[in-house]
Amino acid sequence: MPDNDENTEALTLEHRILIKLRQVLAAVVRDVTPPPGMRSPLSEQTIEDIRGAFALIAARERELRGDADPDLPVFADKGPTARIVDFDGSRDQGEKSEKE
């Protein structure tokens, strides 16, 4: 079944493997999830291992995208991560009048 939401040709082999692992693991979880009120056939340790696997997959996908780790500090010499966008042009007007 093709991934409609992912452009698999532009992705690296590693990223495609991670996507498929996440999809298969999610399908297994859906298949073994019991109806409400019934006990899960999985042990607590297996459930924790599955959560850990999802966390590792997500962390590696973030690394491949180049996202910064939110737990790491932001250093002052890194520069600002936000830009000021002037929608009405008022900043340009002020700069022009100062130059004149």
N, C-alpha and C positions, 0 to 999 in steps of 0.2 A: 504494500500500500504506500503510495508516494506521500511525502510530507508536503502538503499544500502551503503551510505557513513558513516553511524553511526553504531557502534557496540552497539546496544541498550541493550544487556544483561549485558555489563560492566558499563552501566551508572546508576546513581541513579534515583529513581523515580522522584525526583524534576527536574533533568536535562532532562529527557524524556518529562516531562510536558512542560518545557520551549521550547524545540525543537518543540513540536507539536503546542504550542501557536504561535511561530514564523512562522511556516509553514502555519497555518490557517490564521493568520493575513496577511501574504504576499499574500495568495490566494485571500482573500477578496479585498485587495488593487488592485490586478491585475484585478479582475472581475469588479470593479466599475470604473477603470481608463478609461476615455473617449478617443476617438480618438483625435489626434492633432487638435487643433482649437476649440474644444468643451469645454464647461465649466464643471467642476467636479460637480457631484451631492452631494459631501460632503462639509460641511461648513468648513471654515478656522479653527474653533475651533476643529472640528473632525479630520482634517488633523494633527493639532498640537498634539492632544491627541494620535493619532496613532504613530507619530514620538516619542513621549515620551514613549509609550509602548515598541516600538522597543529598545529604549535606555535602559530602565529598564531591559528588557530581556537580552540584551547584557551585561550589567553590572553584573547581577546575574550569567550569564554563565562564565564571567571572574573570579568572586569570587569562583565559584565551581571548576574551573580549577586551582585556586591558583595564578593567575596572579596578580602582584602588580598593584595598582592603579597608573596610570601615573601622576596624579595630586599631589600625595604625595611626600614629599621630600625623598631623599635617604640619610641616615645617614652614617657618616664616619665609625662607628663601625660595620656596616653591612658587610663590606668587598667588594672586587671587584666583579662585576657581569660578567666580561669577563676573559677568560683564554688565555694565550699565548700558541699557539700550534707550536711546532718546527717540520717543515716538512723535513728539510735537515739534521738534526742531528748536526748542528754546535754548538749548545749550549752544547750538551753532550761532544763534543770534547774539548771545552774550559774548562769545569769542570774537565775532566780527566787530562788535562795537568797541571792544577793548583794544583791538589792533588798529582801529581808525584813529 
